[in-house]
């Protein structure tokens, strides 16, 4: 369970970040399911990347780092998905 908790925090934070970006950018041509999937994947990836950079200690270690990395990663990946999907609908 100890190894699963950071992944759960990253995924939930990624969903929140993806939904926030989707709500802020109305032009992003993403559906609700695409924002959730992009948020989860980006959240876990962003959280893992930040955890790898921060190491075991520091201010961004632990669950706070997982949450911040998840928010950022989920938001960034959802914005990229929205931009790609918006560009393909124009073509």
CORZI-V640504 format. One record per residue. N is the residue number from 1. RES is the residue in one small letter. SS is DSSP state (H for helix, E for strand, L for the rest). NEAR is the number of other C-alpha atoms within 12 Angstrom. D_LAST is the distance of its C-alpha to the last C-alpha in Angstrom with 1 decimal. Layout:
N:RES:SS:NEAR:D_LAST
N:RES:SS:NEAR:D_LAST
//
This chain:
1:x:L:7:46.4
2:x:H:10:46.6
3:x:H:10:43.8
4:x:H:13:41.6
5:x:H:17:41.9
6:x:H:31:39.7
7:x:H:30:36.9
8:x:H:24:37.2
9:x:H:33:37.3
10:x:H:41:34.2
11:x:H:37:32.2
12:x:H:35:33.3
13:x:H:38:32.7
14:x:H:42:29.2
15:x:H:38:28.5
16:x:H:34:29.9
17:x:H:38:27.9
18:x:H:43:24.6
19:x:H:36:25.4
20:x:H:26:26.5
21:x:H:34:23.3
22:x:H:33:21.3
23:x:H:21:23.7
24:x:H:15:23.7
25:x:L:22:19.9
26:x:L:16:19.0
27:x:L:20:15.4
28:x:L:29:15.0
29:x:L:26:13.2
30:x:L:32:15.9
31:x:L:21:18.5
32:x:H:21:22.1
33:x:H:17:22.5
34:x:H:27:19.7
35:x:H:36:21.5
36:x:H:31:24.8
37:x:H:27:23.9
38:x:H:40:22.3
39:x:H:44:25.3
40:x:H:38:27.8
41:x:H:35:26.5
42:x:H:42:26.0
43:x:H:44:29.3
44:x:H:39:31.3
45:x:H:33:29.8
46:x:H:36:30.3
47:x:H:42:33.8
48:x:H:35:34.8
49:x:H:24:33.6
50:x:H:33:35.6
51:x:H:30:38.6
52:x:H:19:38.6
53:x:H:18:38.7
54:x:H:20:41.2
55:x:L:17:43.6
56:x:L:15:46.2
57:x:L:15:47.5
58:x:L:15:46.4
59:x:L:16:45.0
60:x:L:22:41.7
61:x:L:23:43.4
62:x:H:27:43.7
63:x:H:29:41.9
64:x:H:22:41.0
65:x:H:34:39.1
66:x:H:41:37.4
67:x:H:38:36.4
68:x:H:36:35.1
69:x:H:44:33.2
70:x:H:42:31.7
71:x:H:39:30.6
72:x:H:39:29.0
73:x:H:38:27.4
74:x:H:44:26.1
75:x:H:43:24.6
76:x:H:33:23.0
77:x:H:37:21.4
78:x:H:44:20.2
79:x:H:34:18.6
80:x:H:26:16.9
81:x:H:32:15.7
82:x:H:32:14.5
83:x:H:22:12.6
84:x:H:19:10.9
85:x:H:20:10.2
86:x:H:20:9.0
87:x:H:15:6.6
88:x:H:13:5.2
89:x:H:13:5.5
90:x:H:11:3.8
91:x:L:7:0.0
//
